[in-house]
């Protein structure tokens, strides 16, 4: 392939395809290189996409038969101890109406393929089954294209956009991002559990393509800093659990055993009962936050999405950050194409756009959140047990006077956490999200 | 449900050559006390045999954990060739 492109994009995920759509829309000559057999064949996430971010790229996505699984109308948070759960649920009529598709579930094998088709329809070239093995540079060190694992696989481009995801040996090899450290990634495993649509509707109290997300915290991660989730798809449930990779190594916990234990939990097993496992996947989540975001622009190169470690751990948002960063990278590249300058001087406009957007504003605001979780192990061990026991005291009905019950409830907490420890937890929590 | 049962649900296009290689197999046995690869790999690719660690790359889910989790950086980790490896049905 001796052809020269305006832009070569590595990776056909939400970041790369968003960029491809915006660029192709404006007539730029774009190639997307994907290592999987089809877009999405290597991709995995929890399962939630955000309508507004997608709408900024494909405004009429709903009319273009975007493969949406369920529109999320209810978000739950469950705090699990070994024996029970404490929960919070928020359902709002707005999500049936004007905020319809604010968040929705998708399967990446279908969605990414559909998304890449939209980019193709706009004129982008999407090449699959091709691994980018290195970046091409000129004498001055400027990136001028990519090298692939195909015969004669050099592709020249004015700008390269790295959107190849968090596990990026390429970013490391080319020196544009340090290798991910075990403490700044979470390893998550997910199982797809098939159930009839009506059963899911009934179990979660929804109908007509609406669904529920449950974010799970507590002792299910066996004392490790991690989370679990249950997301409803049309005819399946995504059940996942993840924890800091460093913690897995330290505690010698096997991810597949942890998800098996989660399935047996009294709050989870009724939700998946009778379901048939259909797929088992694993992936990293960038959990380093603001501190781990690399420099986003270089001569001839931009970095977007997970590859740039863009993930808001507090809100479990990632796909929207990927799409927005891809779109902003594309806008910067369009500007560079207009000026005919592909050096950092023009491409640094990407960093400015990112700083003005919610992407970096949110990551900066919550920059202390990753270390909050890391330094408060009690969130995953003693606190869920204490909280459950305290509630059990309060809600047990017998001849015991309430005064005695109240005291034992307080003891259940205090026996595990000193008043000072509790105060520090609350203060650090407030500080990490303030 | 065992990890083998789980991997059986997935589709793989297995290449003849492994994309994972122990750079110095002796290091794993002689120098590595923790052997975290035996625990952290979600696909149980690494197994402790009598005098070595075997690499069952066929079921690799391509997460990268072994590469950065190996305390001796003893794993040469590449993506499978284009089109090979795991193929998500749902994702």
HADDOCK unambig.tbl for C-alpha pairs under 7 A between the chains (distance, minus, plus):
assign (segid A and resid 35 and name CA) (segid B and resid 82 and name CA) 4.90 0.50 0.50
assign (segid A and resid 35 and name CA) (segid B and resid 83 and name CA) 6.22 0.50 0.50
assign (segid A and resid 36 and name CA) (segid B and resid 82 and name CA) 6.26 0.50 0.50
assign (segid A and resid 36 and name CA) (segid B and resid 83 and name CA) 4.99 0.50 0.50
assign (segid A and resid 37 and name CA) (segid B and resid 83 and name CA) 4.35 0.50 0.50
assign (segid A and resid 40 and name CA) (segid B and resid 91 and name CA) 6.97 0.50 0.50
assign (segid A and resid 41 and name CA) (segid B and resid 87 and name CA) 4.85 0.50 0.50
assign (segid A and resid 41 and name CA) (segid B and resid 88 and name CA) 4.63 0.50 0.50
assign (segid A and resid 42 and name CA) (segid B and resid 86 and name CA) 6.84 0.50 0.50
assign (segid A and resid 42 and name CA) (segid B and resid 87 and name CA) 6.13 0.50 0.50
assign (segid A and resid 42 and name CA) (segid B and resid 88 and name CA) 6.09 0.50 0.50
assign (segid A and resid 43 and name CA) (segid B and resid 91 and name CA) 6.04 0.50 0.50
assign (segid A and resid 44 and name CA) (segid B and resid 91 and name CA) 4.85 0.50 0.50
assign (segid A and resid 107 and name CA) (segid B and resid 90 and name CA) 5.03 0.50 0.50
assign (segid A and resid 107 and name CA) (segid B and resid 91 and name CA) 5.09 0.50 0.50
assign (segid A and resid 108 and name CA) (segid B and resid 90 and name CA) 6.20 0.50 0.50
assign (segid A and resid 108 and name CA) (segid B and resid 91 and name CA) 4.56 0.50 0.50
assign (segid A and resid 109 and name CA) (segid B and resid 88 and name CA) 6.03 0.50 0.50
assign (segid A and resid 109 and name CA) (segid B and resid 89 and name CA) 5.85 0.50 0.50
assign (segid A and resid 109 and name CA) (segid B and resid 90 and name CA) 4.99 0.50 0.50
assign (segid A and resid 109 and name CA) (segid B and resid 91 and name CA) 5.01 0.50 0.50
assign (segid A and resid 110 and name CA) (segid B and resid 90 and name CA) 6.70 0.50 0.50
assign (segid A and resid 129 and name CA) (segid B and resid 82 and name CA) 3.93 0.50 0.50
assign (segid A and resid 129 and name CA) (segid B and resid 83 and name CA) 3.96 0.50 0.50
assign (segid A and resid 130 and name CA) (segid B and resid 82 and name CA) 4.26 0.50 0.50
assign (segid A and resid 130 and name CA) (segid B and resid 83 and name CA) 6.87 0.50 0.50
assign (segid A and resid 131 and name CA) (segid B and resid 81 and name CA) 6.60 0.50 0.50
assign (segid A and resid 131 and name CA) (segid B and resid 82 and name CA) 5.12 0.50 0.50
assign (segid A and resid 167 and name CA) (segid B and resid 63 and name CA) 6.71 0.50 0.50
assign (segid A and resid 167 and name CA) (segid B and resid 64 and name CA) 6.13 0.50 0.50
assign (segid A and resid 181 and name CA) (segid B and resid 68 and name CA) 6.48 0.50 0.50
assign (segid A and resid 182 and name CA) (segid B and resid 68 and name CA) 6.30 0.50 0.50
assign (segid A and resid 182 and name CA) (segid B and resid 69 and name CA) 6.11 0.50 0.50
assign (segid A and resid 248 and name CA) (segid B and resid 40 and name CA) 5.90 0.50 0.50
assign (segid A and resid 249 and name CA) (segid B and resid 36 and name CA) 5.29 0.50 0.50
assign (segid A and resid 249 and name CA) (segid B and resid 39 and name CA) 6.67 0.50 0.50
assign (segid A and resid 249 and name CA) (segid B and resid 40 and name CA) 5.98 0.50 0.50
assign (segid A and resid 252 and name CA) (segid B and resid 39 and name CA) 5.59 0.50 0.50
assign (segid A and resid 253 and name CA) (segid B and resid 39 and name CA) 6.08 0.50 0.50
assign (segid A and resid 254 and name CA) (segid B and resid 39 and name CA) 5.00 0.50 0.50
assign (segid A and resid 254 and name CA) (segid B and resid 40 and name CA) 5.82 0.50 0.50
assign (segid A and resid 254 and name CA) (segid B and resid 42 and name CA) 6.95 0.50 0.50
assign (segid A and resid 255 and name CA) (segid B and resid 40 and name CA) 6.74 0.50 0.50
assign (segid A and resid 255 and name CA) (segid B and resid 42 and name CA) 5.48 0.50 0.50
assign (segid A and resid 256 and name CA) (segid B and resid 3 and name CA) 6.16 0.50 0.50
assign (segid A and resid 256 and name CA) (segid B and resid 42 and name CA) 6.06 0.50 0.50
assign (segid A and resid 278 and name CA) (segid B and resid 9 and name CA) 5.73 0.50 0.50
assign (segid A and resid 279 and name CA) (segid B and resid 9 and name CA) 5.22 0.50 0.50
assign (segid A and resid 279 and name CA) (segid B and resid 10 and name CA) 5.60 0.50 0.50
assign (segid A and resid 280 and name CA) (segid B and resid 6 and name CA) 5.77 0.50 0.50
assign (segid A and resid 280 and name CA) (segid B and resid 7 and name CA) 6.53 0.50 0.50
assign (segid A and resid 280 and name CA) (segid B and resid 9 and name CA) 6.77 0.50 0.50
assign (segid A and resid 280 and name CA) (segid B and resid 10 and name CA) 6.50 0.50 0.50
assign (segid A and resid 281 and name CA) (segid B and resid 61 and name CA) 6.73 0.50 0.50
assign (segid A and resid 282 and name CA) (segid B and resid 42 and name CA) 6.65 0.50 0.50
assign (segid A and resid 282 and name CA) (segid B and resid 61 and name CA) 6.12 0.50 0.50
assign (segid A and resid 282 and name CA) (segid B and resid 63 and name CA) 6.16 0.50 0.50
assign (segid A and resid 283 and name CA) (segid B and resid 63 and name CA) 5.01 0.50 0.50
assign (segid A and resid 284 and name CA) (segid B and resid 63 and name CA) 6.34 0.50 0.50
